[in-house]
């Protein structure tokens, strides 16, 4: 049975529009949206699920010489493509070109516009660990405007029709203790653009008016460490919550005000993947380095205590961290030792460690729901630290380094298969996506393995993109849009060979 | 937080920069040489990066100038004549970096005893300001340094007048796979480190020369001993090859057949020579005069195979005596072909065969040498016996043969060279002659038996550790009587593809060489990945022998990382790497020699030796310290350190794969095919990861070659073996 992953409150509206417009219907969020049903408007598509509900067939086999609709060299980037209103939007950054937002016609690949932002290299985070790139944040759109986060700019909106800048909202430059670099992505909900920034210097959830860019609300998240989980929406008990995964906690917020409604204190130290929502359930997977006892302090002593004197000094951190350092240096001796290190960057109320988890959490709660809403909790070594879970067709699918896959019953958490290789080794940073009864699993080495959606792991094809792949592909209107490190490809069954 | 329209940041920022930018005026003499003008341009670019300065080049000091740099010497630049004060007496390689004060301007003079020395002085000033030169990039300090013009009074002469960088040579992991454009960039980095000679080492099978001898036309033209490195659809890390279906030197891409390859090869070498000459370097060509491609067997019937991969070369055998006319014609034709093809060669280095096959006529050769020269008490027998009993790698029978072969070769070549025409350049200039790899047993008589005015380039043993352990041999070299250069092995091809370094050992050797008056050195290495600290040490030591490995390390990494603590961690890191290098050298010097069988020779049913664990642990510590240092490295140096650390992960995967391979072999021999398959899968994944990691940071042809080579010699054989085991398992089940 195919699940159309639209929050239940909106389903009725959707059905009405479907009746009126046949295959076309308006997306559920907000009164003035112009997206059509099969658009892929943000990171990992509808509500970050990675699931396309559209009926159009998708190719199993594709390459630069097979089922290729178009291909463009667009420069370096790892943000996912988004598709709306017949347009596909991508980003790229290079010191020579600056930050570039591209808009191509989704059907033909014709370039509709591009907006170039000159960026002084000094205004960027100085250090970024590969495979991260500066153009890492996936834009989102409501079909009229495209909303973009870029570290040196902050959040901004462009007119989707012509790329003209409409507003910008500057945000503090994010800093990560381990130099990971920024990679968080915004979403659109109703008349707001919502963005979660969890870095090691500042952590907050922010909502801006999507038309004007003015602040609607901002919620500090002082208990969080650096992470990249994209906010998702979960409707349960007639209420739609904004759900964000972070250090040690999955939290539900009132999207209108940013007020915290509930928290499930079952997550781990470093949260990079994004939860998947199906109906009123939220699925979270996480691999955070080390065991449950390994808190941030251990990592700091191992990697930031450069001179290994068991004390942390100011000059072992980048300058922006110095204020935090001074605050934690309670005796003012210029060093952080023992307890001072414990709490310098990790909140004393949230001292969680590493490990592996796969959890199903029921939405719609209130207060601390750890003991009441955690439906199942698995401690398998199956999850990736970055790639998010895919929940489709009654199963939760995960993939990690080595092409090691596993699948679980989404209701019970029971294992369907464990440790099965999808026959493509290497790293997996992109998240799996699904459509037309197929699961598309993108390896960093540029191979996209296509699996049959079903109770057994069956490989349909292995498709070579001939470039590094970190971005999660987009699916829209029978097309797959693949953003490799340097290019944007579009594949479709009707394209045939050699196009 | 504020809201606002976009697009204004850049304009404001650039205006801000322009207003605060200091003005620096660089003054070069109106009749200066091209190299001096190049020095001025280079300095302008560096000053702009260092100080965000506006830099203008003039031919006289502008009246309003405040910060001035004068380029040249009193003979080439009137401004230097005016402000240079008591100009020191300099050799053509001497450099001066000296402050001066005019009534309005403060400034620095960068000059030298020749135009190229002036170029080095310019680079030295930028170094003093904080720029560090690696083999691939310049690293600029993150914080703009103080624009300080006062306090400089540096006058230096090199302790090693020859500082040669060997290139081309063999194997894809070495410079044989580098295109001339990439090498040109490398040479530019070497010039900044005051290297002054490019030594182009070639083999007879390579496509760099075309000649006929004894009625036979040379027809062999290949790369890397004829090995091929296809890139397949599933080659891990293949993205670095940009869609190519075979790994190639870009200068030979798509070329096929003797004529096409040779034409490309000659163009390639000429490009290298021109690049080096443009930087004021001399160019030497190193070739083996007694090795020939197989088609010349018709000219010297009965020739022996010359030892080396794929038996692509022959050498004279017993049938060729010292007066063999055909052999003389062949040797002459080959040498003349190089000299005529590359008429601007400054020096010719003749390599005495590494594994001499031509030793049957040693007695006759010794007799002839003894008749010509007073060899004192030395006898062939006593020298041969000593060669057999020494501790270097060429000892025992190999040592005896090496010495005897050298004697035959020297007697033969001495006669050929004596007629004076062999080494004549078309323009009448003389070519400097250097003999390479004279057997150490002949050092006591070297002064006598080498042709007059010929120098030596000596290899005592393959690794720096081995040389240090036999350093007494260095004292036998008549360095004060014959120009003697030393081959510094920065990384050895026997240890091969694995990360290695030997800076501390090289420091020990360098001190001995200075004490004994050696003329200089040539480098020997294949993969340059980790060699920046060593090259930097050699560069600094060559002009200041008080430099130690540690002080050079600190000077290099303090500026790059911005923190002493990071430099300290990197010192530990490279010490661990040097430990790993020595563990490999002591236990199995050919552990990862880059030839077919390199990996699968370890597929034997034996437990992994303990020294693998020791080497692994040292590499792991190396890696940990690199990451630790990288975490506290300023942004401009971060990518430089990250390359080291990320790349180092590959070796852990490689050793992990070897361990799994051993376990697979044990299981296979025990008839546990399923276990063997599992272990092979582990090995396959580890090799995949090793290649994948390399592809994440590959930044030169050596890195790319390593991926291609691992595919050919490790990944494919593993897949084939897994397939074979699967078939065996299926057959067993049936």
Interface residues (C-beta under 8 A of the other chain):
Chain A: X117 X118 X119 X120 X122 X123 X126 X127 X129 X130 X131 X152 X153 X154 X156 X165 X167 X168 X169 X170 X171 X172 X178 X179 X213 X214 X215 X302 X303 X304 X306 X307 X308 X315 X316 X402 X425 X426 X427 X444 X445 X446 X464 X466 X467 X468 X485
Chain B: X1 X2 X3 X4 X5 X6 X7 X9 X10 X13 X142 X233 X236 X237 X238 X239 X243 X563 X565 X566 X568 X569 X627 X628 X629 X631 X632 X634 X635 X636 X638 X642 X646 X684 X685 X688 X689 X692 X696 X697
